[in-house]
Amino acid sequence: MHFTLRIDGTTAHVTVHGDIDYATLPTLRAAAAGLPPQVTELVWDLHDARFMDVAGLHLLFEHHSPQGPRRKTTVTNLAPQPLRLLLLATEMNPALELAPLLPDTPSSTQLDD
């Protein structure tokens, strides 16, 4: 696994190339932790991440240190398997909210309308 990083103003785009698992989690966490303080939004592009295990859930849903900068985190270009994992996680734990993480996905209230 490797990743590419592009910073546009206050937004960082991290494109993951390869699987997200416990072997790659420390590298991805370090990439996020090493972003400059002016970055207020982190976009994970997972187009080339065809597989993600529970480590990916930790990466996307973990709460960051109170000393670190607060960043809006979103995910784009999910492959079918990582998307299914996110959906299963929210079925098992309804407190997990996908709408903030996947801003292009309608919320359940929008689907009910």
Secondary structure, DSSP 8 states (H G I E B T S, - for coil): -EEEEEEETTEEEEEEES-BSTTTHHHHHHHHHTS-TT--EEEEEEEE---B-HHHHHHHH----TTS---EEEEES--HHHHHHHHHHHHH-TTS-STTTSTTS--HHHHH-
